């Protein structure tokens, strides 16, 4: 139907622009109608328009005929009269953007649809353009209606393409890049002029890290995935890259009915990415803080539970044992009673630091289990390796030489229960912790400052 519009007369300086406009109209994801201002005759309805309403050009003589037949409610007719009809007849406006209106339209099959109607009147060019976004299925949620209004404002691709006043860069390209068009906003986003940008290959403009993804997206377009959103870094003329988001709509070649190319609306999201990075950094810091024991600074009970559950899942595929040490500070109640709680806190901090320094491998985890108890998780470690770590912990804590007058050793010591879960059987975390706990009590019964295996 687009052939009824003499695009070459509207864009006489560029037949290629006329061809590009036809392709854009065909690819538009919203309904579009086009009327001549001279006699207000409707000259064009795109495929999405016909899909939404069911009408074709032969169903209406002019704009007035359309207004009289499809708007069922008085308040909608009043809206139309106060906007479109006023501006259509107002000679003082050479160019008018029509703000979005929510109206109800009777379709050809007598169903009623709610749409967001907006558009532009270019009196000097002699035509009016209306766009329609169907929001019938989204009326249940007012938030989605507002989003549809926003999309209606942002997606006025046709008149933004013609007027070239969009802050977003609009790219029209065939898949083989033999025919390409870009709006002037390219200079604001990339620093390149239109001519400089079009002289570059698409992949050369994309950061090397995203080129493979871009190639995959283009292949998906070829295979019929016609609507995509892609975030990538694009080259800037002065050097470096900036983050952009491209909303891509593929179009079909009318002759072959194969995917011929795409229309991409590209916007600068550098500030959004910076905000996302800040939020992610803050989240990581909060997550890390939530996993640390407030007093000692090592992992807390919650972090230990997550770690051992993760190891339990991994253990089903492992050929190595998993070991666990449960550690208790000897005579700690007596220490607190004798020296006070603040020195007691300092004592726990020193022991936690000693545990952490004892562990050399990244998978190993030392955590405060509760009160004066600590736990050490040793993935991929047999019981002999766990014994070696236990002996070193005993020695390291003794080397701290924290005075304890009510201990038979004269210094602060610890007792340790060690256990190991062999590869093969599914790991039962509760049973493993109970084994270590029983071994710990045997170490205490032996006189403390020792370890036992459970």
ChimeraX attribute file (.defattr): number of C-alpha atoms within 10 A of each C-alpha:
attribute: neighborCount
match mode: 1-to-1
recipient: residues
	/A:1	12
	/A:2	18
	/A:3	9
	/A:4	10
	/A:5	16
	/A:6	12
	/A:7	17
	/A:8	14
	/A:9	12
	/A:10	16
	/A:11	15
	/A:12	12
	/A:13	10
	/A:14	13
	/A:15	14
	/A:16	15
	/A:17	18
	/A:18	18
	/A:19	12
	/A:20	18
	/A:21	19
	/A:22	17
	/A:23	23
	/A:24	20
	/A:25	22
	/A:26	22
	/A:27	21
	/A:28	22
	/A:29	17
	/A:30	22
	/A:31	22
	/A:32	25
	/A:33	22
	/A:34	23
	/A:35	21
	/A:36	19
	/A:37	19
	/A:38	9
	/A:39	12
	/A:40	18
	/A:41	19
	/A:42	24
	/A:43	21
	/A:44	21
	/A:45	23
	/A:46	22
	/A:47	21
	/A:48	21
	/A:49	22
	/A:50	17
	/A:51	12
	/A:52	17
	/A:53	21
	/A:54	15
	/A:55	15
	/A:56	16
	/A:57	16
	/A:58	8
	/A:59	11
	/A:60	16
	/A:61	14
	/A:62	16
	/A:63	19
	/A:64	13
	/A:65	14
	/A:66	13
	/A:67	17
	/A:68	10
	/A:69	12
	/A:70	17
	/A:71	19
	/A:72	15
	/A:73	11
	/A:74	9
	/A:75	12
	/A:76	17
	/A:77	18
	/A:78	12
	/A:79	14
	/A:80	17
	/A:81	14
	/A:82	11
	/A:83	14
	/A:84	22
	/A:85	16
	/A:86	11
	/A:87	20
	/A:88	19
	/A:89	11
	/A:90	11
	/A:91	9
	/A:92	8
	/A:93	13
	/A:94	13
	/A:95	14
	/A:96	15
	/A:97	15
	/A:98	17
	/A:99	15
	/A:100	18
	/A:101	18
	/A:102	18
	/A:103	19
	/A:104	21
	/A:105	21
	/A:106	16
	/A:107	17
	/A:108	15
	/A:109	9
	/A:110	11
	/A:111	9
	/A:112	16
	/A:113	16
	/A:114	18
	/A:115	25
	/A:116	23
	/A:117	23
	/A:118	22
	/A:119	24
	/A:120	22
	/A:121	24
	/A:122	18
	/A:123	21
	/A:124	10
	/A:125	14
	/A:126	15
	/A:127	21
	/A:128	24
	/A:129	21
	/A:130	20
	/A:131	27
	/A:132	26
	/A:133	24
	/A:134	22
	/A:135	18
	/A:136	14
	/A:137	11
	/A:138	15
	/A:139	13
	/A:140	10
	/A:141	9
	/A:142	10
	/A:143	11
	/A:144	14
	/A:145	19
	/A:146	13
	/A:147	13
	/A:148	18
	/A:149	22
	/A:150	13
	/A:151	14
	/A:152	24
	/A:153	17
	/A:154	13
	/A:155	17
	/A:156	21
	/A:157	22
	/A:158	20
	/A:159	19
	/A:160	17
	/A:161	19
	/A:162	14
	/A:163	11
	/A:164	17
	/A:165	13
	/A:166	19
	/A:167	16
	/A:168	24
	/A:169	24
	/A:170	25
	/A:171	19
	/A:172	23
	/A:173	22
	/A:174	17
	/A:175	17
	/A:176	9
	/A:177	13
	/A:178	7
	/A:179	13
	/A:180	18
	/A:181	19
	/A:182	22
	/A:183	22
	/A:184	20
	/A:185	21
	/A:186	21
	/A:187	17
	/A:188	14
	/A:189	22
	/A:190	22
	/A:191	16
	/A:192	18
	/A:193	17
	/A:194	15
	/A:195	11
	/A:196	12
	/A:197	20
	/A:198	16
	/A:199	10
	/A:200	10
	/A:201	10
	/A:202	15
	/A:203	14
	/A:204	11
	/A:205	17
	/A:206	20
	/A:207	18
	/A:208	14
	/A:209	10
	/A:210	15
	/A:211	17
	/A:212	12
	/A:213	14
	/A:214	19
	/A:215	13
	/A:216	11
	/A:217	18
	/A:218	17
	/A:219	13
	/A:220	14
	/A:221	22
	/A:222	17
	/A:223	11
	/A:224	13
	/A:225	15
	/A:226	20
	/A:227	16
	/A:228	15
	/A:229	13
	/A:230	15
	/A:231	17
	/A:232	20
	/A:233	21
	/A:234	23
	/A:235	20
	/A:236	18
	/A:237	16
	/A:238	9
	/A:239	9
	/A:240	11
	/A:241	17
	/A:242	19
	/A:243	20
	/A:244	24
	/A:245	19
	/A:246	21
	/A:247	17
	/A:248	24
	/A:249	21
	/A:250	28
	/A:251	25
	/A:252	18
	/A:253	14
	/A:254	11
	/A:255	7
	/A:256	8
	/A:257	9
	/A:258	13
	/A:259	19
	/A:260	19
	/A:261	26
	/A:262	25
	/A:263	27
	/A:264	23
	/A:265	23
	/A:266	22
	/A:267	20
	/A:268	21
	/A:269	18
	/A:270	15
	/A:271	12
	/A:272	12
	/A:273	14
	/A:274	12
	/A:275	12
	/A:276	12
	/A:277	12
	/A:278	12
	/A:279	12
	/A:280	12
	/A:281	12
	/A:282	12
	/A:283	12
	/A:284	12
	/A:285	12
	/A:286	11
	/A:287	11
	/A:288	12
	/A:289	14
	/A:290	14
	/A:291	19
	/A:292	19
	/A:293	18
	/A:294	12
	/A:295	13
	/A:296	19
	/A:297	15
	/A:298	21
	/A:299	24
	/A:300	23
	/A:301	18
	/A:302	15
	/A:303	20
	/A:304	21
	/A:305	14
	/A:306	12
	/A:307	16
	/A:308	21
	/A:309	14
	/A:310	11
	/A:311	20
	/A:312	18
	/A:313	12
	/A:314	13
	/A:315	23
	/A:316	13
	/A:317	11
	/A:318	16
	/A:319	11
	/A:320	15
	/A:321	17
	/A:322	25
	/A:323	25
	/A:324	28
	/A:325	30
	/A:326	27
	/A:327	26
	/A:328	25
	/A:329	22
	/A:330	23
	/A:331	17
	/A:332	21
	/A:333	14
	/A:334	14
	/A:335	22
	/A:336	16
	/A:337	11
	/A:338	14
	/A:339	13
	/A:340	12
	/A:341	13
	/A:342	9
	/A:343	13
	/A:344	17
	/A:345	14
	/A:346	13
	/A:347	21
	/A:348	20
	/A:349	16
	/A:350	15
	/A:351	24
	/A:352	22
	/A:353	15
	/A:354	20
	/A:355	25
	/A:356	18
	/A:357	12
	/A:358	16
	/A:359	18
	/A:360	9
	/A:361	9
	/A:362	8
	/A:363	12
	/A:364	18
	/A:365	22
	/A:366	24
	/A:367	27
	/A:368	27
	/A:369	21
	/A:370	12
	/A:371	10
	/A:372	19
	/A:373	17
	/A:374	25
	/A:375	26
	/A:376	24
	/A:377	22
	/A:378	26
	/A:379	26
	/A:380	18
	/A:381	18
	/A:382	19
	/A:383	20
	/A:384	11
	/A:385	13
	/A:386	23
	/A:387	20
	/A:388	10
	/A:389	19
	/A:390	26
	/A:391	14
	/A:392	16
	/A:393	25
	/A:394	20
	/A:395	15
	/A:396	17
	/A:397	22
	/A:398	17
	/A:399	13
	/A:400	15
	/A:401	12
	/A:402	15
	/A:403	15
	/A:404	20
	/A:405	14
	/A:406	16
	/A:407	15
	/A:408	12
	/A:409	14
	/A:410	12
	/A:411	18
	/A:412	25
	/A:413	29
	/A:414	26
	/A:415	28
	/A:416	33
	/A:417	29
	/A:418	29
	/A:419	27
	/A:420	24
	/A:421	23
	/A:422	19
	/A:423	17
	/A:424	13
	/A:425	9
	/A:426	14
	/A:427	20
	/A:428	12
	/A:429	15
	/A:430	8
	/A:431	11
	/A:432	18
	/A:433	20
	/A:434	15
	/A:435	20
	/A:436	25
	/A:437	23
	/A:438	17
	/A:439	23
	/A:440	28
	/A:441	17
	/A:442	20
	/A:443	21
	/A:444	19
	/A:445	11
	/A:446	13
	/A:447	11
	/A:448	21
	/A:449	21
	/A:450	19
	/A:451	26
	/A:452	22
	/A:453	20
	/A:454	20
